[in-house]
Amino acid sequence: MAEDLKLLRSWSSPYGMRVVHALKIKAIEHETVLEDTTNKSASLLEYNPVHKKIPVLVHHGKPICESLVILEYIDDTWKQRPLLPRDPWDRAMARFWANFGDEKVLPSIWSLFISQGEEQQKEAVASTVENLKLVEDQLKGKIFFGGDTIGYLDIAFGWMANLISILEEIAELTLIDAEIFPLLSAWINNYAHDPTIKESWPPRARMVEKFKILRQRYVSKVE
Ligand SMILES: N[C@@H](CCC(=O)N[C@@H](CS)C(=O)NCC(=O)O)C(=O)O
């Protein structure tokens, strides 16, 4: 039976994509409500009055905000195909690295993407490489961060499998060099092309267009 479940997200949001992937992996039916984050709906403001951001998952009328919190809610509510590991230490580590992704990896990649001038770019490359090496280490002896199959941390890092190559194309740089990051490079390929995941990526050309505009906006702000 279809759940009373709706997901407010935008077509392009990597955070929204996390929720899509978790729901797909667990084969949970839901309604999608596409939001325009430049013109937020009354429901979004009502469901997420604190941050006013997507994604929001609404289950039986009750909203859950913040993508990583939503992933845990999904895992706690629908027990099939668990996403978080069972062992408490492994669970804690998965949460730790997911936070590291949002707090360190994503901001460093973004700074590199919008960096200007040689000096700024050099600094941004150094911190990005340092962060990515730590992420690469988490894949030692594994195909996915979750082991043999996609888990919570894979979904949390899922944005890398899509967004990095888009940013690389726009900024004309290489972030994931297969010689420096062999495990991460293989993971990107495995995650991006996973049969359950691959159909749900946003259209690439539209993403390139969107992120080109975003980059231009940041660059012209600091000029
Ligand atoms: N930490 C949040 C981040 C969500 C987020 O930044 N969403 C963006 C879209 S990608 C948004 O709603 N932006 C609208 C705004 O900032 O006003 C999460 O993990 O859900």
The ligand as a Gaussian input file, in Angstrom:
#p B3LYP/6-31G(d) Opt

LIG

0 1
 N       21.855000      20.867000       5.705000
 C       20.716000      20.863000       4.835000
 C       21.042000      21.665000       3.586000
 C       19.842000      21.821000       2.679000
 C       20.064000      22.912000       1.657000
 O       21.048000      23.676000       1.685000
 N       19.083000      23.057000       0.729000
 C       19.151000      24.112000      -0.251000
 C       18.970000      23.559000      -1.663000
 S       20.359000      22.601000      -2.147000
 C       18.009000      25.090000      -0.002000
 O       16.906000      24.729000       0.335000
 N       18.297000      26.372000      -0.191000
 C       17.341000      27.423000      -0.036000
 C       17.842000      28.524000       0.853000
 O       18.999000      28.447000       1.323000
 O       17.104000      29.465000       1.075000
 C       20.343000      19.417000       4.515000
 O       21.213000      18.535000       4.608000
 O       19.170000      19.156000       4.230000

